[in-house]
Amino acid sequence: MDRVALEGVYAGYGGADVLRGVDARIPDGAVTALVGANGSGKSTLLGVLAGTLRTRAGTVTRHGGSRPAFVVQRSAVQDALPVTARATVAMGRWAHRGPWRPLTRRDRAVVRDCLDRMGVADLADRRLGELSGGQRQRVLVAQGLAQEADLLLLDEPSAGLDRHALDYIRATVDRARAEGVTVVHATHAPEEALGADQCIVMEGGTVASSGPPGEAAGPWR
C-alpha cells in the first residue's frame, strides 16, 4: 500500500518550477531514501510531501490521518533563537495541543523520551544556539519524533555530522521503521541510501529512477 502517491507533480518557488512532472510512490511503513545532487529537487519534494509547499499541477494522494512530521536541516534554524532544547522538542506537541497550551503529564513524558532517544537529555536546558551542529540536529529530530506522526520526513538529517550523531540518526530511522512509521529522508550518504527499502533518484527536478537500492541508478553507482 502507498502512503503517498504523486502523479505529474509540478512545484517550486516564485515563478520557477523545481519539480517537473514528478511521479512517485511512497510505500507505507517503509523507509524511502531521496538521493540526487544539490538542486535536484529533494528538499522541494519533501516540502510537497509535508504539505508546506503547494503543487502547481498534478495530484498528491495521501493515505493516513495524521499530519506529517517534517524535520528540516539544522542550518534552517536561526542560531539566535532564545529557546532551549527542551522547549524546542516540546514544540512537537503543538501538533496535538496547539501552540502555547500547557503541556500535559503525557506531553512531558513524550518530550523526555524523545530527548533520551536522541541522546540529548543532558542538554535539555541549553539554548539551541549554544549546541554543536550534531547536537542541534538531534534536537530537531527529537522534535519530529515528539509529534508521534505516522509519516516522518527528514531533510538530509546526517549531513556534516560526526559518527556519534550519525549513529543516533540511523538508529532513529531503524526504530521508526520497526514501529510502522513511514520514513522519507534525503541523503548524500551511500550507506544510508542502501539501507533504505526504496530509493527515489532525483535529477533536474524529475525522478530519474526508483526502486530497491540495489536496482535504482543512484549516484553511488
C-alpha positions in Angstrom: 0.0 0.0 0.0 1.2 3.5 -0.8 1.3 6.1 2.0 1.6 8.9 -0.6 1.3 8.8 -4.4 2.3 11.7 -6.7 1.3 12.0 -10.3 2.6 14.6 -12.7 3.5 17.0 -9.9 5.0 20.4 -10.6 6.0 22.7 -7.7 8.6 25.4 -7.0 9.2 28.9 -5.6 8.5 32.2 -7.1 8.0 31.8 -10.8 10.2 28.8 -11.3 9.3 25.1 -11.2 11.7 22.9 -9.3 9.7 19.7 -9.6 8.7 19.0 -13.2 6.2 16.2 -13.7 7.2 14.0 -10.7 5.6 10.6 -10.5 6.5 8.8 -7.3 5.1 6.3 -4.7 5.9 6.3 -1.0 5.3 2.8 0.4 3.6 2.6 3.8 5.6 1.6 6.8 8.9 1.6 4.9 12.0 3.8 4.6 12.4 5.7 1.3 15.7 7.5 0.6 15.7 10.5 -1.7 19.1 10.8 -3.5 20.5 13.2 -6.0 22.7 16.2 -6.4 22.1 19.5 -4.7 19.3 21.3 -6.6 17.8 18.1 -7.9 14.6 18.7 -6.1 14.9 16.5 -3.0 14.0 19.3 -0.4 11.2 20.5 -2.7 9.7 17.1 -2.9 9.9 16.8 0.9 8.0 20.1 1.2 5.3 18.8 -1.1 5.0 15.6 1.0 4.9 17.6 4.1 2.1 19.8 2.7 4.2 23.0 3.3 4.6 23.6 -0.4 1.6 23.7 -2.7 1.7 22.0 -6.1 1.2 23.9 -9.3 -0.1 20.9 -11.2 -0.5 17.2 -10.7 -2.0 15.3 -7.8 -0.9 14.2 -4.4 -2.9 11.3 -2.9 -2.4 10.7 0.8 -3.4 7.8 2.9 -3.5 8.0 6.7 -4.9 10.6 9.0 -2.1 12.3 10.9 -0.1 15.3 9.9 3.4 14.5 8.7 6.4 15.4 10.9 8.9 17.4 8.9 12.4 17.7 10.2 14.4 20.5 8.5 18.1 20.8 8.2 19.7 22.4 11.2 21.0 25.3 9.0 17.4 26.3 8.5 17.1 27.2 12.2 18.4 30.6 13.4 21.2 30.4 16.0 19.9 33.4 17.8 16.5 31.8 18.8 16.3 32.1 22.6 14.8 28.7 23.1 16.1 25.7 25.0 16.5 22.2 23.6 13.6 21.0 25.8 11.3 23.8 24.6 12.3 23.0 21.0 11.2 19.4 21.4 8.1 20.4 23.3 7.0 22.4 20.2 6.5 19.0 18.6 3.5 18.5 20.8 1.8 21.5 19.2 0.6 19.1 16.6 -1.7 17.6 19.2 -2.5 20.5 21.5 -2.0 23.7 19.5 0.7 26.3 20.3 1.3 27.8 23.7 -1.2 25.5 25.6 0.3 24.0 28.8 1.8 20.5 28.4 0.0 17.6 30.0 1.8 14.9 32.0 1.8 12.7 28.9 3.2 15.5 26.8 6.1 16.0 29.2 6.8 12.2 29.2 6.9 12.2 25.4 9.3 15.1 25.4 11.6 13.4 27.9 11.5 10.1 26.0 12.4 11.8 22.7 15.3 13.7 24.3 16.5 10.4 25.7 16.1 8.6 22.4 18.3 11.1 20.6 20.9 11.2 23.5 20.4 14.9 24.3 18.6 14.8 27.6 21.6 16.2 29.3 21.4 19.3 27.0 17.7 19.9 27.7 18.3 23.3 29.4 20.9 24.6 26.9 19.9 27.1 24.3 19.7 25.7 20.8 22.2 28.3 19.5 24.8 27.0 22.1 24.8 23.5 20.7 27.1 21.9 18.2 25.7 21.1 14.7 25.3 17.4 15.6 23.6 18.2 18.9 21.2 20.7 17.3 20.3 18.2 14.5 19.5 15.5 17.1 17.3 18.0 19.0 15.4 18.8 15.8 14.9 15.1 15.1 13.6 14.7 18.7 11.1 17.4 17.9 9.9 15.5 14.9 9.6 12.3 17.0 7.6 14.2 19.6 4.8 14.7 17.0 4.2 11.0 17.0 3.3 11.1 13.3 3.0 8.1 11.1 4.9 9.9 8.3 8.4 11.2 9.3 10.2 13.4 6.7 13.9 14.2 7.2 15.8 16.7 5.1 19.4 15.4 5.0 19.5 14.8 8.8 23.0 13.4 8.7 24.8 16.0 6.6 28.0 17.1 8.1 27.5 15.1 11.4 30.2 13.2 13.3 30.0 9.5 13.8 28.3 9.7 17.2 25.5 11.8 15.9 25.1 9.7 12.8 24.6 6.6 14.9 21.7 8.2 16.7 20.1 9.4 13.4 20.4 5.9 11.8 19.1 4.1 14.9 16.1 6.5 14.9 15.3 5.7 11.3 15.6 1.9 12.0 13.4 2.2 15.1 10.7 4.3 13.3 10.5 1.6 10.6 10.2 -1.1 13.2 7.3 0.8 14.8 5.5 1.0 11.4 6.3 4.7 10.7 6.7 5.7 7.1 10.1 7.4 6.7 11.3 9.6 3.8 14.8 11.0 4.1 17.0 12.9 1.7 20.7 11.8 1.8 24.0 12.0 0.1 25.4 9.0 2.0 25.5 5.8 0.0 25.3 3.6 3.1 22.1 5.3 4.2 20.5 5.0 0.8 21.5 1.3 0.6 19.9 0.8 4.0 16.5 2.0 2.8 13.7 -0.1 1.5 13.3 2.1 -1.6 15.3 4.8 -3.4 14.0 7.6 -5.4 16.8 9.2 -7.5 16.1 12.9 -8.3 17.7 14.6 -11.3 16.8 18.0 -12.6 13.5 18.1 -10.8 12.3 14.8 -12.1 12.5 11.2 -10.9 15.4 9.6 -12.8 14.8 6.1 -11.4 13.2 4.4 -8.4 13.1 1.0 -6.8 15.1 -1.1 -4.4 18.5 0.4 -3.5 20.3 -2.3 -5.4 18.4 -1.5 -8.6 17.9 2.2 -8.6 20.6 4.0 -10.5 21.8 6.2 -7.6 24.8 8.5 -7.6 26.9 5.9 -5.6 26.9 3.5 -8.7 
